Amino acid sequence: MSKKIKVLLIGVLIITLFICIGPLLINLSIDYIRVNDFTNSIYVTGIDNDPYYLKKSNEPKILYYEVNDYNNARKIRKFIPDETNIYTSKSCIDNRGMHIINFDLTKCIVYKNGDEIEKNSDIIDIYEKVVESTKGHWIIESDFKIFETNNEYYVFVPLNVNMHTPVYLFRYNKELGELEFLYQLENIDVKGIKVKNK
């Protein structure tokens, strides 16, 4: 085999490898950048509700996280939460057994910063979307909270799942009328948030 043919075959092989592997490498680098991109994120703080930790300690453990738009989170240092409106409720979500969840708007009582309020269309839509998004799970309504800041809503939905409590974090997209899933935290009673300045 002549030297020219060998060089040509090596060139074809390199081009073929680049065509096959190139897109994979590009996608991996894009995913890496997204996972580590915290320019648009939300800070979350709360009390650790891990039953194993609570058995060992009398002192509450405060947790601090930063969650980005790409379903990733990291632990961070202490921060001062934003002043927010916090919505809680009772009698909105009726857990009739493990997998039957009934959203009853007629019995639903909503509180804003501890005071009972009339339900507005955004709050009603958020509750309906939460029930749709967590079908088959037992929502812990006593710890279910909506935080409002700068006319944006962030929703924390704790679920009763065996020995742990996953807490789904959503952002409510008012324009689309949808909940955007951001992250699943674990065993946390959320007390405050801070939206990172862009």
C-alpha positions as CSV (number, residue, x, y, z in Angstrom):
1,M,0.0,0.0,0.0
2,S,1.4,3.3,-1.0
3,K,2.2,6.2,1.4
4,K,-0.5,8.4,-0.2
5,I,-3.2,5.8,0.3
6,K,-2.2,5.3,3.9
7,V,-2.4,9.1,4.6
8,L,-5.8,9.2,2.8
9,L,-7.2,6.3,4.9
10,I,-5.9,7.9,8.1
11,G,-7.5,11.2,7.1
12,V,-10.8,9.5,6.3
13,L,-10.7,7.7,9.7
14,I,-10.0,10.9,11.6
15,I,-12.9,12.7,9.8
16,T,-15.2,9.8,10.4
17,L,-14.3,9.7,14.1
18,F,-14.9,13.5,14.3
19,I,-18.3,13.2,12.6
20,C,-19.3,10.4,15.0
21,I,-17.8,11.6,18.3
22,G,-17.9,15.4,17.7
23,P,-21.6,15.9,18.4
24,L,-21.3,13.7,21.5
25,L,-18.4,15.8,22.8
26,I,-20.3,19.0,22.0
27,N,-23.4,17.8,23.9
28,L,-21.3,16.7,26.9
29,S,-19.7,20.1,27.0
30,I,-23.1,21.9,26.7
31,D,-24.5,19.7,29.5
32,Y,-21.4,20.4,31.7
33,I,-21.8,24.1,31.2
34,R,-25.6,24.0,32.0
35,V,-25.1,21.9,35.1
36,N,-22.6,24.4,36.4
37,D,-24.3,27.6,35.2
38,F,-25.7,29.3,38.3
39,T,-26.1,32.8,36.8
40,N,-29.9,32.5,36.9
41,S,-30.7,30.7,40.2
42,I,-32.6,30.8,43.4
43,Y,-31.2,30.4,47.0
44,V,-33.2,28.2,49.4
45,T,-32.9,27.9,53.1
46,G,-34.7,25.7,55.6
47,I,-34.5,23.4,58.5
48,D,-33.2,19.8,58.1
49,N,-36.1,17.4,58.7
50,D,-34.1,14.3,58.3
51,P,-35.5,11.9,60.9
52,Y,-32.1,10.3,61.5
53,Y,-30.5,13.7,62.1
54,L,-33.4,14.7,64.4
55,K,-32.9,11.6,66.5
56,K,-29.3,12.5,67.1
57,S,-29.5,16.2,67.8
58,N,-31.7,18.7,69.7
59,E,-30.4,21.6,67.7
60,P,-32.0,22.4,64.4
61,K,-29.7,22.2,61.4
62,I,-30.1,25.0,58.9
63,L,-29.6,24.1,55.2
64,Y,-28.6,26.5,52.4
65,Y,-28.8,25.6,48.7
66,E,-28.5,27.3,45.4
67,V,-30.7,25.8,42.6
68,N,-30.2,26.6,38.9
69,D,-32.5,26.4,35.9
70,Y,-31.0,23.1,34.7
71,N,-32.2,20.9,37.6
72,N,-28.9,21.1,39.6
73,A,-28.2,22.3,43.1
74,R,-25.2,23.0,45.3
75,K,-24.7,23.7,49.0
76,I,-23.8,27.4,49.8
77,R,-23.0,29.6,52.7
78,K,-25.5,31.4,54.8
79,F,-27.5,34.2,53.1
80,I,-30.3,36.6,54.1
81,P,-33.6,35.7,52.4
82,D,-35.7,38.1,50.4
83,E,-38.8,39.6,51.9
84,T,-41.5,37.5,50.3
85,N,-45.2,36.7,50.6
86,I,-45.6,33.2,51.8
87,Y,-48.8,31.3,51.0
88,T,-49.9,28.3,53.0
89,S,-53.2,26.5,53.2
90,K,-55.4,24.0,54.9
91,S,-58.2,21.8,53.6
92,C,-57.2,22.3,50.0
93,I,-55.6,18.9,49.4
94,D,-57.5,15.9,50.8
95,N,-55.2,12.8,51.0
96,R,-57.7,10.0,51.1
97,G,-55.3,7.1,51.4
98,M,-51.8,6.8,49.9
99,H,-52.6,7.4,46.2
100,I,-55.9,9.3,46.1
101,I,-55.4,13.1,46.2
102,N,-58.4,15.3,45.9
103,F,-58.2,19.0,45.3
104,D,-61.3,20.6,46.8
105,L,-61.5,24.3,46.0
106,T,-64.7,24.7,48.0
107,K,-63.1,23.8,51.3
108,C,-59.7,25.3,50.4
109,I,-58.5,28.0,52.9
110,V,-55.4,30.0,51.8
111,Y,-53.3,32.2,54.0
112,K,-50.9,34.9,52.9
113,N,-48.3,35.6,55.6
114,G,-50.6,34.0,58.1
115,D,-53.8,35.9,57.2
116,E,-56.7,34.3,55.5
117,I,-57.2,35.7,51.9
118,E,-59.5,35.2,48.9
119,K,-58.0,32.8,46.4
120,N,-56.8,34.6,43.3
121,S,-56.6,33.0,39.9
122,D,-52.8,32.4,40.1
123,I,-53.1,30.6,43.4
124,I,-55.9,28.4,42.2
125,D,-54.0,27.5,39.1
126,I,-50.9,26.7,41.1
127,Y,-52.8,24.3,43.4
128,E,-54.4,22.6,40.4
129,K,-51.1,22.2,38.6
130,V,-49.4,20.9,41.8
131,V,-52.0,18.2,42.1
132,E,-51.5,17.3,38.4
133,S,-47.7,17.3,38.7
134,T,-47.6,15.0,41.8
135,K,-50.2,12.4,40.9
136,G,-49.8,9.3,42.9
137,H,-48.0,11.0,45.8
138,W,-49.2,12.1,49.2
139,I,-48.7,15.8,49.5
140,I,-47.9,17.1,53.0
141,E,-50.1,20.1,52.9
142,S,-49.0,21.5,56.3
143,D,-45.5,22.0,54.8
144,F,-46.7,23.0,51.3
145,K,-45.7,26.6,50.6
146,I,-45.7,29.2,47.8
147,F,-43.2,32.0,47.9
148,E,-44.0,35.2,46.0
149,T,-41.2,37.7,45.2
150,N,-41.1,40.3,42.4
151,N,-44.4,39.0,41.1
152,E,-42.9,35.5,40.6
153,Y,-44.1,32.4,42.4
154,Y,-41.8,29.6,43.7
155,V,-43.6,26.4,44.9
156,F,-42.3,23.9,47.4
157,V,-44.2,20.6,47.5
158,P,-43.2,18.1,50.3
159,L,-44.3,14.5,49.6
160,N,-44.7,11.6,52.1
161,V,-42.7,8.8,50.5
162,N,-41.8,6.1,53.0
163,M,-38.9,7.1,55.2
164,H,-37.9,10.3,53.5
165,T,-39.6,13.5,52.3
166,P,-38.7,14.7,48.8
167,V,-39.5,18.4,48.3
168,Y,-40.3,19.3,44.7
169,L,-39.3,22.9,43.8
170,F,-41.2,24.5,41.0
171,R,-41.3,28.0,39.4
172,Y,-44.7,29.0,38.2
173,N,-44.6,30.4,34.7
174,K,-47.6,32.8,34.6
175,E,-47.5,33.3,30.8
176,L,-47.8,29.6,30.1
177,G,-49.8,28.8,33.2
178,E,-47.4,26.0,34.0
179,L,-45.2,24.8,36.8
180,E,-41.5,24.4,35.8
181,F,-39.7,21.7,37.8
182,L,-36.4,23.0,39.1
183,Y,-35.1,20.5,41.6
184,Q,-35.9,17.8,44.2
185,L,-34.7,18.7,47.7
186,E,-34.7,16.2,50.6
187,N,-36.2,16.5,54.1
188,I,-36.3,20.3,54.3
189,D,-38.8,22.6,55.8
190,V,-38.3,25.6,53.6
191,K,-38.2,28.9,55.5
192,G,-36.9,31.5,52.9
193,I,-35.7,32.1,49.4
194,K,-33.6,34.7,47.6
195,V,-33.7,35.1,43.8
196,K,-30.2,35.7,42.5
197,N,-29.7,39.1,40.8
198,K,-29.0,38.5,37.1
